[in-house]
Amino acid sequence: MKKAIPNVGDSAPLFKSITSKKQPFNLKKALAKGRNVMMVFYRGHW
């Protein structure tokens, strides 16, 4: 089953991750606090 490709402006699915500063991050909690969130993906080591 293929998943639909999101469109620009679509909401991201809720997730938990680790920040670049090794801190836990929870999208649901950040949004509940009224924070704006921007996700950036980078390659890492070149």
FITORZA-409608 format. One line per 8 residues: for each residue x, y, z of N, C-alpha, C, O. Coordinates in steps of 0.05 Angstrom, whole numbers. Layout:
N
X Y Z X Y Z X Y Z X Y Z; ...
This chain:
46
17 -23 0 0 0 0 18 25 0 35 28 17; 14 43 -19 29 67 -20 17 88 -3 -7 91 0; 34 104 10 25 126 26 25 151 9 41 155 -8; 6 169 15 3 194 0 27 212 7 35 213 30; 36 226 -13 57 246 -8 44 271 3 24 281 -9; 54 282 25 41 306 36 45 331 18 65 332 3; 26 349 19 28 374 5 41 395 22 41 393 46; 51 416 9 62 438 24 41 450 42 18 454 32
47 454 67 28 465 86 12 444 101 -2 451 120; 14 419 94 1 398 109 13 396 137 37 401 141; -3 387 156 7 383 183 25 358 184 19 338 171; 45 359 200 63 336 204 49 317 223 34 325 241; 55 291 221 44 272 241 58 278 268 81 286 268; 44 272 289 56 276 316 80 257 319 78 234 312; 101 266 331 125 249 335 141 258 359 137 280 370; 159 241 368 178 246 389 206 242 376 209 224 360
225 258 384 252 256 373 272 268 392 266 275 415; 297 269 383 319 281 398 329 304 382 333 302 358; 333 327 395 343 351 381 373 349 376 386 330 384; 383 368 360 412 368 354 428 373 379 452 368 379; 416 383 401 429 387 426 424 364 445 428 367 470; 415 341 434 410 317 450 388 319 471 389 306 491; 369 337 466 346 340 484 322 327 472 318 327 448; 304 315 489 280 302 479 261 324 468 260 346 478
247 317 446 228 335 434 202 320 429 203 297 418; 179 332 436 153 320 431 136 340 417 130 361 428; 129 335 392 114 354 376 87 361 389 79 384 389; 73 341 399 47 346 411 49 366 434 33 384 437; 69 362 451 73 380 474 81 408 465 72 428 477; 98 410 445 106 436 435 83 452 424 80 475 429; 66 438 408 42 451 397 22 459 418 9 480 416; 20 443 439 1 449 461 9 474 476 -7 488 488
35 480 476 45 504 489 44 529 470 52 551 478; 33 525 446 29 547 427 55 554 412 56 575 400; 74 536 412 99 541 398 96 536 368 81 518 360; 110 552 352 113 546 324 136 526 321 156 528 335; 133 508 302 154 487 299 162 486 269 145 486 251; 188 486 265 199 482 238 218 458 239 236 457 255; 213 439 221 230 415 220 251 420 199 245 429 176; 276 414 205 298 416 186 312 389 186 320 378 206
315 378 162 330 353 158 357 360 145 358 374 125; 378 349 157 404 354 145 419 327 145 413 309 160; 438 326 127 452 302 122 470 292 145 473 268 149; 481 310 160 499 302 182 528 306 173 535 328 164; 544 286 176 573 289 169 577 288 139 565 271 125; 593 306 129 599 307 100 624 293 95 633 291 72
